[in-house]
């Protein structure tokens, strides 16, 4: 989610740290290195969901 959030915010000129403050979210810190590399399909899906939220389309 963090990678998707960073990318969506960067694409729209918004600071991801500010977005996290709005929803009181923390940066995800993976327990294992393998968890730090997202599946491309999952990343795309999460980005789409974040964009829908940003555009207020449910």
ABEGO torsion letter per residue (X at the ends): XAAAAAAAAAAAGBBAAAAAAAAGBBBBBBABAAAABBBAAAAAAAAAAAAAAAAGBX
